[in-house]
Amino acid sequence: MDNVWTNFGPRAGFAFRIAPRLVARGGYGIFYSPVFGYTAPNSFGTSGALITTPWVASLDGLRPLNYLSNPFPGGALRKSNDPVDVTQMGLGVIAMDRRNVNDIYTQQWNFNLQQELPGNVLIEAAYAGNKGVRLPVGINWNQLDPRFQSLGSALADLLPNPFFGIVREGSLAQRTVTRGQLLRPYPHYGGVQTYMQNMGSSIYHSFTLKVEKRLSRGFLGQIAYTNGKLIDNGSGRVVNITDFVPPVQNAYDLRSERSISEGDVSQRLVLFGSWDVPWARRNRVIGGWSLSAWGTFHTGFPIGLISSGSPGVFSAVTRPNSVGRSANKTGPTQSRLNEYFDTTAFRIPEPFSFGNTARTLPDTRGPGRAHVDVTLHKDFRITERFKFRFRAEAYNAANTPFFDMPADNRGAANFGVISSARLQRTVQVSSRLVW
């Protein structure tokens, strides 16, 4: 990783008491991303300087062939100094970008008002913004310029291969090659892929309303509601939920990739409460119980679509065409698992053209989430020194399914189908002796 000495991260904030029980706060700051990347040699793709000699321990899985005392009786493979092997000519390569992986940053700002009300109640209204700068985006640098789409089927014409006899592997080792391959920026390679080109950006605005009941008479609680919107031109995925990393359809036009982020949650409500049950407090068995509950409710994540067909320019992905109407459908998720959204609102694009659908649909989201956890616990005093602690917990107590995203490939038989769910109810009971 190269050093970056110009990462200036100022922070500023203020707090002002408008009235005895009313306070205004605000702040701004620049925050840099931790250094990230791949430092292991094999994470950069198969390098010409990286040679692996496999150890064949057995041919049938039963009888040993080569022992640890002499694992490579035929000798280890040696690095080739041939320029074709070193440069991986004719193959697809992964180019990890340098000199720009240390300066990914976000600008964050916020303003909020806090009012204390009678009864130990605090209410807060806040605005928060976040702008991502030089975010990493995956791009295929060897995509054919879209102006050649006008050639149509002529891109598939076979022409004499100028690399025949030089390249020894892959499609470029044949006597002929397609016209489209020869028109690529780097015709002597397949894909020239990068996963961390710092060309992405994002913008986020949100409003939050929070009401907090501070602990009094054995009860405390909190309600928090957020309404926000996140827009970017890269992947804002959520691991294990929107795990598909949407590739760039047109590497020559990143503006067309700008849409609602895959990680956007437009509305979110979080509830929390804890109550020391007041009944029969002096009774060692009935009294002294505490009940806590958490509830999380949020809208679904935006849906991103891909499509069969080919734009003819070695694009990483093809998206469908919209017929001009919304694909959004209403009703319980369970009633539309076989067609979660209107699949007839999309068509496979014509060959040698890009689909006109945005990276994510602006008004169609995956299933939302409703999740409630409940905890009940009590300490039983045995002696002054010893006590027995009992705890029962129910995660997703209502057993509300969290349905996964619908199938996103226009042209596949399961397009629009939801076939799985997660987060079933889990109940556990525990106890321990404390002294």
N, C-alpha and C positions, 0 to 999 in steps of 0.2 A: 504494500500500500504506500502510495506517495504521500508525503507530508503536505498539509495545507495550513498556511500561516495567516490566512486572511479571514478565518471564520470568526467574525465579530458577533457576539450574542448579547445584545443589551437587554435589560429587564427594567421595567418601570411600573410603579403602581401607586395608588393613592387610596385613602379612606377619609371620608368627610361626614361628620355628624350633622345632619340637616336639622334634626329635632332630637329631644332627649331619647326617643325610642325609634328613630329613623336614621339609617346610615346608608351612604352611597359608597360603593367601592368600584374600582376599575383597574385595569392593568394591560400591559403589552409586553411581549417578549419574543425573541427569536431563539429557536431551539434547534440544534443540529442533531441529525440522526447519528446513532452510534456507528462506528465503522463496521461495515459488513461486506461480505464477499466470499470468495472461495480461494483458499490458499493452498489446498492440496493439488498436486500436479494433474491428477486425473480428473479434477473438477473443471478443467479448462478444455475438456474434450480430449480426444486421443492425440497426444502430442507426438511428434516425430522423435522426441528424445525419451519417450516413455515406452519401455518394452517390458512386457510381463511374460515370464516363463512359467507355464502351468505345471504343477506337480501332479503326476498321475500316480496316485497311491495304489489303485487297484483297477483291474479291467472288469471284474465281475462283482465287485463289492464284497467279496469274501476272502480271496487270496491276495496277500500283499504283493505288490509289484516293485515299487521303489521305496526304500526305507529312508528314514530321516537321516541316517548316517551317510547316505549317498542319494539325495533326492533327484538329482539331474545327471544320470549317468551319461547322457548324450551331450552334456554341456548346456550352459545357459544361452539363451538367445542374445545376440549382440545388436547394438544399435546400428542402424543403417545410416551411412553418410550420404546416401543418394538424395539429391534435392527433391525428387518427387515424393519420397517417403518422409522427408523432414517437413515439407510444406503441406503434406496430405492432399496433394493435387488430385482433383477429381472426386473428392469426398465432401461431405458436409462438415463444416467446422463451427465451433462455438468460440466466439471472440469475446472474452471478458474485458470490458472497458477499463482503462486505467486513467489516472489523472483527474477523475471526476467522481470517485466513489466516496470521498470524504466530505463533500459539501452539500449534501442533501439537508434541507432545513424546512421548518415551518414557521410562519408568523402567526402568533396567537394573541388574541385580544378579547377582553370581556368587560362588561359593565353590569352591576347589579344593585338592587335596592333591597334592604333588609328592614323589616318592620316588626318590632316586638309587640305582641298583643297580650291582653290579660289572660291569665291561666297558663303561664309558661309556654305560650305558643309563639313561634317565629315563622313569619312568612317572607319568602324571598322570590323576587322576580329578576331574571338575568337574561342577558344577551351574550352569546359567545360566538366568535368567529375564528376560523383557522384557514390559512392559505399555505398549501404545500408547494415548494419550489424545487425544481430539478429532481423530481421523483423518478425512480427507475422504471423503465418501460422495456418490454421485449420487442425487438425489431429484427426482421430479416433484411440485412443490407443487400442481399442478392435478389431482391424482388425485381421483376421486369418493370420498366417504366410503363404506366398505364396507357401512354399514348400509342403503344404498340398493339393495344387491344383491337384497334381498327383493322389489323391484318387478319383477324379472325382465324379461320382454320389453317391459314398459311403458316401460322406459328408452329403447327405440327408437322410441316414439311421436313423430310429427312434430307440433310445436306452432308457433304464430306466433312468428317471430323478432323479438325486440325490438330487435335491432341492424341489421335490414334498412334499407338506405338510409344507414347510418352507415359500416359496414364495407364496403370495396370489393373485398376479396380473400378467397379461401378459402371454407370451408363456411359461415361466418357472414355471407357476402354474399347468401345465398339467402333466400327469403321464409319458409321454415320451418326449424326446427332440432329436433334430438332433445331429448327430455325430459332425458336424461342430461347433455347439454351444459349445459343451463340449471341443473342442480343442482350443477355443479362449483364449487369455491371461487371461481374467477375465470372466470365463464361467457363473458366477452368475449375470452378468449384460448384458444388450443389448449393445447399443453403449456407449462408454466412450469418449465423444467428447470434444475437446478443440478448442477455436477459437483464442487463443492468445498465442500459443506456439512459443517462440522466436527462431525459427530455420531457418528462411528465410534469403535470401540474394539477392542483386541486383547489377547490374553494368550498368552505363550509360555513353555514349560518344557522343559528339555532336560538330558540327561546325556551327558557326553563322556568317552571313555576314549582316552588317547593314549600310545603307546609310541614313544620316540625313541632311535635308536642314533646317538650322536655320531660324528663322523668319526674313524676310527682304522684304520690299515692299509689305507687307500684305500677304505673302505666307510662309507657313512652311509645311514640309512633311517628311515622314520617310518610308523606306522600310526595312523590316527585314526578312531574310530567315534563317531557321534552318534545318539542316539535322542531325538526331541523331538516336540512337538505345538504347533501354532499355531492358535488359534481367533480369529475376528473376526466382525464384522457388516457388513463392507464388502468391497471387492475387494482381495485380496492376490495379484494376478496376477503371472505371470512373463512378461516381454515375449518374444514369439515362441514361447512354449510354451503358456501358458494366457492367450492374448491377449484372449479374450472377457471383457469387463467385466460381471459379472453385475449387472443392474439390480435395484432393489428391487421386489419383487412387491407389497408392501403398505406404502405410505409412512406409514401410520398405526400400524404395528406393527414397529418395527425389531428388536424382540426376536426375531421369527420369522426374521430374517435371520441370526441368530447360528449359525455352523456352523464346521466345519474350514475353514481358509483355503485358497483356490485355490493359494497359494504354499507350502503345508505339505509338507515332506519328512520322513516319519516316521523313516526310517533312512538313514544315509549312511556309507559306508566309503571312506576315501581312503588309498591306499598310495603310498609314494614310496621309491625307492632309487637310489643312485649307487655305481658300482663302478669303480675304477681297475684294470683287468685286470692281474694280476701276471705273466702269462706273458711270457717273453722281453723283459723291460723294457729290456735293453741293446741289443736289436735295433732298428735305426732303422725298419724296416718293420713287423715283427710286433708289437713291444712298444709300450707307451704309449697303448693304446686305453682309452677311458672309455665306460661304458655306463650310461645312466640310463633309468628307467621310472617312469611315473605311472599309477595306476589309480584311477578314480572309479566307484563303484557306489552307486546310491540307488534307493529305491522311487519309484513314480510319483506324480504329483500327483493330488489328489482330483478327481473328475468332478462337474461341475455340469450340470444338465439344464434345458431349457426345453421348452415344449409348445405345440402349436397349440391353438386354442380361445380363448375370451375370458371373462375374469371380469366384463366389462361395466362396469368402473369406470375405463377409460382407464389401466390399469396398464401400466408399461413392459415387463413380461414376465409370461408365464404359465408355471407349472411343472406337471409331471404329478402324478398321484396314484399313490401306492405301493399295491400290492395286499397288502402286509403281509409280504413276504419279501425276503430279500437278493438283490440283482442280481449279486453277485460270482460270477465263474467262475474256475476255475483251469486251469492248463496253459500251454504256451508261447504267447506272443503270436502267433506265425506261424500257429498252428493255429486261431485264433479271430478273424482279421481281419474276417470278414464278420459276426460277432456277438461283439464283445469282451466284453460283459456280457449278462446275461439281459434282453432287451428286453421280454419278456412280463411282467416284474415291475412295469410302469408302464402307466397308462391316461390317456387324455386326460380332463381334468376336465369335469364338467358345466358348461354355460353359466351364467354369473353366479355362479361360485364360484372360489375359489383352489385351486390344487393343494397337496397336503399334503406333497410331497417337500421336504426341506431344500435350502438353497442349494447345498450339495455333499453327495454321498452319504457317509455315515459310514464305510462299509466297502468301498467300491469305488473303485479308483484306476486312473489311466491307466498305460501301460507304463512300467516302470522303465528304468534306464539302466546299461549296463556299457561303460566306455570306458577303453582303455589306450593310452597314448602311449609311444613308445620313441625314444631318441636315442643315436646312436653317433658319437663324434668322436675326432679325434687331431690333434696338432700334429707336423708333420714339420720338423725343424730342417734348414735349408739351409746357413746360415752362422751366425756368432754374432749377426748383426744380423737376418737374414731367416729367417722360418719360414712354412711352408705349412699352413694349417688346413683340415681336411676335416670335414664334418658331414653326417650323414644322419639324417632324422627321419621317423617314421611316426606319424601321428595316427589314432587308432582303428585300431591295428595289426591287430586281429582282425576288422575290418570288421563289427562288430556293429551292426545298425541300431537307431537310436533312433526308435521309432515315435511318430507324432503322436497327439494325443488323438482318441478316437472321436467321430463325429458325435453331437450332443447334443440334437437336436430331435425330441421324441416327436410323431409325426405325419408326419415326413419319411421318404421311402423309404429313405434311407441311415442311419437311426437305429441307432447302435451300431457302425457300420462304420468301420474305420481304413483310410484310402485313401492315406496318404503317410508317408514317413519322411525322416530327415535324417542328417547327419553320417556320410557314407560315408568309407572309408579314403582318406587323403591321404598320399602319400610325396613328400618333397622332399630333394634333395641339393644342398649348397652347398659352396663353397670360397673361400678368400681368402688373399691374401698379406699377411703382417703384418711390419712392420719398425719 
